[in-house]
Amino acid sequence: MFNFLKGVVGGSGGGQKDLPYNIGDPYPSAWSSWSHFRGTSKDDGSPVSIFSLSGSNPQDGRLAAGRNGVKRLRTVRHPNILSFLYSTEVETVDGSGTKVTIYIVTEPAMPLSEKIKELSLEGTQRDEYYAWGLHQIAKAVSFLNNDCKLVHGNVCLESVVVTQTLDWKLHAFDVLSEYDGTSGTATGPMLPYEWLVGSQYKSVELAKSDWVAIRKSPPWAIDSWGLGCLIYEIFSGMKLGKTEELRNTASIPKSLLPDYQRLLSSTPSRRLNASKLIENSEYFQNKLVDTIHFMEILSLKDSVEKDTFFRKLPNLTEQLPRQIVLKKLFPLLTSALEYGSAAAPALTALLKIGSWLSAEEYTLKVLPTIIKLFASNDRAIRVALLQHIDQYGESLSARVVDEQVYPHVATGFVDTSSILRELTLKSMLIMAPKLSQRNLSGSLLKYLSKLQVDEEPAIRTNTTILLGNIASFLNDGTRKRVLINAFTVRALRDTFSPARGAGVMALCATSSYYDTTEIATRILPNIVVLTIDPDSDVRSKVFQAVDQFMQILKQSNEKSNAGDTAHAGSLGLASMPGNAGLLEWAMSSLTLKGKPSDQAPIAASNSVRPVTTTTAASSGLIETPSMAPVRVSSSSDFADAPAPPSPTSTDGWGEIENGIHEEQYSDKDGWDDIEPLEEPKPSSVLANIQAAQKRPVSQPKPQATSLRSKSTVKAVSTKDEDDDLWGSIAVPTPKIASKSLKVKTSGAVEDDDPWAAIAAPPPTTKVKPLSAGRGRGTKAAAPKLGAQRINRTSSSGMQ
């Protein structure tokens, strides 16, 4: 039979080749004379089920009943009735005569008896699944009897199949017919094909063919009996052999037994209606039935009910049959999320269920839903996605992240919600390695530049930490242009002490990217100032950083003295044994407020997840292997070849020359809106020098240059996004020249001043020259000559 059918589908007769489906392997059981095969579509290869019925006589009663079944299945539609796709009737001619074959193509399904063996459920999980299946079949029978006034006539184990989502569906409509009990003129059999029904499944009146009694009975009488037969076969685990076996109730659950007995009542009018079976039975009140039922009518629930349900769902899935959750609940959950009917907590349940899938199934079933959700405008969904990105981020391909995910995530950098901005920032730790250089250097750095001056101190701190962690993914030119400026000009001058500590740690962790000139002229002068920081944790980190960078310079000097000039110019973190060079998140979401002196130092952590800042945090670099380390480059990265020119950038840090700057170094650049550090009392000689620098004998133009107002700095920050936001506040390196020590009379520190790199910043209270003062005229010449005369004499004249 099987080989014959395959030949028919292959086109061995007139018209058979037009069947648009391929017939596969048969199932071992099917209803009546039908054969049940696995099949696939020729168009797209999607799975289907193919039922076939053959007869040698065109007038065969089985073929007539089969045609009735095809017509009924095509016209009757219900969620719990097998879905019809296609049908055809083929005639084939062989040596003995003509054979007629009817084909019905439906959604993929397998016989219930085979699925029960495959699942092998036991105990409570088996009872819950059986309850769900019987609930579905009872709804299908109720639909036929009560809504359509149809009688199926042969409800049993073989007339039920199970779909890929483990739903039970009713089929085998060959005997199905209209109920004509309300017609007083009806005569003859109400079910023309009742002879196809096995005698063990016939009720008392049907076995006697008492059509008068059948017409006087309610429409559900025959099918209620069939439901009782189905319940017996399911729980006994064997096919019903004879009617008397129905009296054996040992395997029937006690909560279902009263309804079972009413279904099999000897009096047709007293049999239980299928609709009443669903409503009244305690057996159908269980977690699985309630959960699936809630998901199916989710669109009718209000937001409070949805939120409560989805918060409980992750724990509930642990108690339900694993196969049911994966094949039934999971598709309902993904559909609800994609179409917006599910609440944000549903994402937690989705990811938990997805963790039970294989890597291939996860990619096919979970990731497409997550990618679609990134385009959602629901802020709660976006927050949930970013909170759980560590669970699925590694599974996303670089192309998907760069082209489909990042454009939606990047909108969170400028969101009005500080929590969303912070979560977006932290998600970059996973996404940054998968971004192209166009998005990384062009888009991401521009957003990070703005976040470094965010109103929330936690965001500013974590921005610095993120820059330190993604430094290895930047090209050399971008690193030279961005890192030192970001860590010194902004991070080290932040009013929030953990932000300053993060800047120090970031400099240490990225030390392999700086040559000795940058260390000596741009890094050390900026971090030495923080050795008198009010926060003890910052000071401890600074002392460690100073030791580290001094050690790098010492090693460079030793190599230069030894003649090894190839490696003398660039000694980074690789030269520092025992230094892991790793950074961690400084704090959790935006709970730290108050004055800079009240803030807690940066906490050390062994996890990528943010930790709440405490005052007991450890000092120095965080050495934890749990986060992706900053790349450690070789010591000759910048020694042999000049650094590549910096491309035109919109990252917000501006263009910084790789050589030594020619312009003046101003201690006030970037410090105008920051409280000055507490200055220790200088020695007498140093006090004399500083006093001379601060006296109002300077030339007007240099003084005006150094005394820039706050409004000037703020104006720079409001430029267009494509302007160099760092250009006006970048810290230039002073000229290194061997000139004699001269005490300048100007308020600005010249590049050849040996104190320029280490002098403490001047106090905020400035003494203006008399020429610029109010009400005393201009007598600048005498003080100027006096100052010059004092400079030419001994230091005692400066008192």
Buried (B, 14 or more C-beta within 10 A) or exposed (E): EEEBBBBBBEEEBEEBEEBBBBBBEBBEBBBBBBBBBBBBBEEEEEEBBBBBBBBEEEEBEBBBBBBBBBEBBBEBEBEBBBBBBBBBBBEBEEEEEEBBBBBBBBBBBBBBBBBBEEBEBEEEBBBBBBBBBBBBBBBBBBBBBBEBEBBBBBBBBBBBBBBEBBBBBBBBBBBBBBBBBEEEEBEEEBBBBBEBBBEBBBBBBBBEBBBEBBBEBBBBBBBBBBBBBBBBBBBBEEBBEEBEBBEEBEEBBEBBEBBBBBBBBEEBEEBBBBBBBBEBBEBBEBEBBEBBEBBEEBEEBEEEEBBEBBBEBBEBBEEBBEBBBBBBBBBBBBBBBBEEBBBBBBBBBBBBBBEEBEEEEBBEBBBEBBBBBBEBEEBEBBBBBBBBBBBBBEBBEEEBBBEBBBEBBBEBBEBEEBBBBBBBBBBBBBBBBBBBEEBBBBBBBBBBBBBBBBEBBBBBBBBBBBBBBBBBBBBBBBBBBBBBBBBBBBBBBBBBBBBBBBBBBBBBBBBBBBBBBBBBBBBBBBBBBBBEBBBEBBBBBBBBBBEBBEBBBEBBEEBBEEEEEEBBBBBBBBBBEEBBBBBBBBBBBBEBEEEBEEBBBBBBBEEBEBBEBEEEBBBBBBBBEEBBBBBBBEBBBBBEEEBEEBBEBBBBBBBBBBEBBEEBBBBBBBBBEEEEBEEEEBEEEEEBBBEBBBBBBBBEEBBEBBBBEEEEBEEBBEEEEEBBBBBBBBBBBBBEEEEEEEBBBBBBBBBBBBBBBEBBBBEEEEEEBBBEEEEEEEEBEEBBEEBEEBBEEEEEEBE
